[in-house]
């Protein structure tokens, strides 16, 4: 599943690159002369840029196993809001907020000892939110801007109308990824990216001990942005 999403992101980025690379068609000498007289947007590429973006992704969660507990989180769709400021080439920052359903099961590991322990598998309904502050490393080439991001944030797991008790847990998380912006219009563009989040698995229930392991949530994503 993760490989299919990565292939989809690469495909969207490739379509954007091909669209930006196609030369504009002229209709007559007058139009060709006008295009030739238009200066290249070199200065615009170096100007500060502020944008608001919204993307949709598939949260692909890694399961953890430790301290006699097997923690399995289901994959689910989610969304993310980005506020991004590019100060100059190779330097920018962004603030992000994302949300997805993080329903999971907490089960005893294979070496459980009693019947009660071995058959206590509560399904937990959980919602996951994340806030992040990232450094954005990018370079603009015409209407194409490839970028890489890296930063820190907080991964917040909280109850979502769960039958079983779920406690809210906040974990620091490491964020990294990369993608491609395509300025399809003067102010609107398409953004395709792949992000990953690395954090300690939350101990959401008192039924079992926490695994004590680190886990990750990969987010292949596509969306739109508006540039001011």
Secondary structure, DSSP 8 states (H G I E B T S, - for coil): -HHHHHHHHHHHHHHHHHHHHS-----SHHHHHHHHHS---HHHHHS-EEEEEEEEEEEEE--EEETTEEEEE--EEEEEEEEEEEEETTEEEEEEEEEEE--EEEEE-TT--SHHHHT--EEE-EEEEEEEEEEEEEEEETTEEEEEEEEEEEEEEEESS-SS----EEEEEEEEEEEEEE--SSSEEEEEEEEEEEEE-----SSS-----EEEEEEEEEEEEEE-
